[in-house]
Amino acid sequence: MAQTRLPHDAKAGPTKSEVRAVLRDKLALGPDDHFAEVGSCTGAVTADAARDAGRVTAVERKRERVETTRQNLAANDLADAVDVRHAEAPEGLPDDADALFLGGSRNYEAVLDYAVETGVETVVMNVSRLEVAGAATEAFRDRDLLDEVVQFQVSHGYELAGATSFDSQNPVYMLVGSATGNDAEGDR
């Protein structure tokens, strides 16, 4: 599997590679799928999705991050594989997405309403703040979207006084669901 290169910075940082690996598993994208991302930032998730899905749409509200996404996609030879749109979601989202990823929490309730209205098969949202995770979990439940919540934390080892210690990253809460009622993992 090709490693995603991110030579251009968006100052918000990319979704970490370990988190993207779990995300890819949860999305289970195939060549017939249309993936849509809300908040592309560096384009890290977008690039991974472009390797798996038949069509990819990335929506980003900040113009400088749209450019960063495009530059990082080009660095991975994926510029032509993604429709990058400068808009604030849910505006700019396609009506035929099979899978949807929310990388940020801005307007997430309106985006979840869009997912329900358009029947998105797989909806995943990553959250790093506890209070937002709780509110987003309720928003998923209120819309009958929630299949599971996964919380995980990644730590990287480093040398300290001749031994290995760990530098931990912030925990991530991953909300996974469906607007089509497919709640069995094998159905996605």
Residue pairs with C-beta under 8 A, 6 or more apart in sequence:
1 51
2 51
2 76
4 17
4 20
4 44
4 47
4 48
4 72
4 76
5 72
5 75
5 76
6 14
6 42
6 43
6 44
6 72
6 75
7 71
7 72
7 75
8 42
8 68
8 71
8 72
8 75
9 42
9 68
10 41
10 42
10 64
10 65
10 68
10 69
12 41
12 42
12 65
13 41
13 42
14 41
14 42
14 43
14 44
15 23
15 41
15 44
15 45
15 103
15 126
16 154
16 169
17 44
18 154
19 126
19 152
19 154
19 172
19 174
20 44
20 45
20 48
22 150
22 152
22 174
23 45
23 48
23 101
23 124
23 126
23 174
24 48
24 49
24 52
26 122
26 124
26 150
26 174
26 176
26 188
27 35
27 49
27 52
27 99
27 101
27 122
27 124
28 122
28 188
29 35
29 49
29 52
29 53
29 99
30 52
30 53
30 54
31 52
31 53
31 54
32 54
32 98
33 52
33 53
33 54
33 55
33 98
33 99
34 53
34 54
34 55
34 56
34 57
34 94
34 96
34 97
34 98
34 99
35 49
35 52
35 53
35 55
35 56
35 57
35 97
35 98
35 99
35 100
35 101
36 56
36 57
36 58
36 59
36 93
36 94
36 97
36 99
36 100
36 101
36 120
37 45
37 46
37 49
37 56
37 57
37 58
37 59
37 100
37 101
37 103
38 59
38 89
38 90
38 93
38 100
38 101
38 102
38 103
38 104
38 107
38 111
39 59
39 60
39 61
39 89
39 102
39 103
39 104
39 106
40 46
40 58
40 59
40 60
40 65
40 66
40 69
40 84
40 103
41 60
41 65
41 68
41 69
41 103
41 104
42 65
42 68
42 69
42 72
43 58
43 68
43 69
43 70
43 71
43 72
43 73
43 82
44 72
45 101
45 103
46 56
46 58
46 69
46 73
46 78
46 82
46 84
47 72
47 73
47 76
47 78
49 56
49 99
49 101
50 56
50 73
50 78
50 81
50 82
51 78
53 98
53 99
55 83
56 81
56 82
56 83
57 82
57 83
57 85
57 92
57 93
57 94
57 97
58 69
58 82
58 83
58 84
58 85
59 85
59 87
59 88
59 89
59 92
59 93
60 66
60 69
60 84
60 85
60 86
60 87
61 86
61 87
61 88
61 89
61 106
63 86
66 84
66 85
66 86
69 82
69 84
70 79
70 84
73 79
73 81
73 82
73 84
85 92
86 92
88 106
88 107
89 106
89 107
89 110
89 111
89 114
90 107
90 110
90 111
90 113
90 114
93 100
93 111
93 114
95 118
96 118
97 118
97 120
98 120
98 121
98 122
99 120
99 121
99 122
99 123
99 124
100 111
100 115
100 120
100 122
100 123
100 124
101 124
101 125
101 126
102 108
102 111
102 123
102 124
102 125
102 126
103 126
105 125
105 127
105 129
105 132
105 136
108 125
108 136
108 139
109 139
112 123
112 139
112 140
112 143
112 145
113 143
114 120
115 123
115 143
115 145
115 179
116 143
116 144
116 145
116 179
118 179
119 179
119 180
120 178
120 179
120 180
121 178
121 179
121 180
121 182
121 188
122 176
122 177
122 178
122 188
123 140
123 145
123 175
123 176
123 177
123 178
123 179
124 174
124 175
124 176
124 177
125 136
125 140
125 174
125 175
126 172
126 173
126 174
126 175
127 133
127 136
127 172
127 173
127 174
127 175
128 170
128 171
128 172
128 173
130 173
133 149
133 173
133 175
136 173
136 175
137 146
137 149
137 173
137 175
140 146
140 175
140 177
143 179
145 177
145 178
145 179
146 175
146 176
146 177
147 176
147 177
147 178
147 183
148 175
148 176
148 177
149 173
149 174
149 175
149 176
150 173
150 174
150 176
151 171
151 172
151 173
151 174
152 171
152 172
152 174
153 168
153 169
153 170
153 171
153 172
154 168
154 169
155 166
155 167
155 168
155 169
156 166
156 167
156 169
157 164
157 165
157 166
157 167
158 164
158 165
158 166
158 167
159 165
178 188
182 188
